[in-house]
Amino acid sequence: MRKAWPTCLPLILAAILVPAMLRSQWRTPWSYQGADGPDHWASLDPEYAACNGKEQSPIDIQSAQKADLPALRFEYHSGPLQYLINNGYTIRVNYHDAPGSGNFLTVDGKRYQLTQFHFHHPSEEYIHGKPSDMVAHLMHQAADGTVAGVAVLIRTGSANPTVERIWAHMPTAKSGEEQIPGVSVDPAGLLPRYLAYLTYRGSITAPPCTEGVTWFVLKTPVELSADEIRAFAALYPHDVRPIQPLNGRIVEESR
Ligand SMILES: [Zn+2]
């Protein structure tokens, strides 16, 4: 019995602390424009100092070096839409799966767990000087704390059934986490068929702008219908951080 404590105690603490952290994720409010907009994030709170860092996201990908990069292996599956939130900045689906359960991304032998996904309108990433209509950011974390972000660019086209299901329950006002009984969502429905990607080292694109994030920007976009895009834009017409300087970083492109 005594031996069980060192292994299960962190799980118990995480179960208590993680939901509390997500509810009040930002100690200091920030915004996408004005006096507490992106130019001022770093000075709003000492915890946001990284927003002035040298490896920030998003970027405009003007050129990339072709390289033999490892494939992205997604192990996503359908699960209950338990934690849908309008956090005042975006619509986000949170996952609180215990370590080792849930949805996974494996790259080069390293396994990351899906922690949340959310949307920006238009896309934060630029390719050759242009944004896409929207982007989905699927955020993952490895057991050692390393963060991997997958950016799925979105263009106007056919309706996306996964997004349709989420939007049907989208809280229109700022909300806490909402549990949506009887609704399941498969995050794989947000992925394109081809998983070729561009990759670089960057950051979380909102305060606290934490660096050390490996971004995988998928080269193939997915489609949302004009109505689906309009429904999100009605709530969040411009939840986008401006392009950040590359500062000598190299973007690599899978063959
Ligand atoms: Zn994002």
Boltz pocket constraint, residues with backbone or C-beta under 6 A from the ligand:
constraints:
  - pocket:
      binder: B
      contacts: [[A, 118], [A, 119], [A, 120], [A, 137], [A, 205]]
      max_distance: 6.0
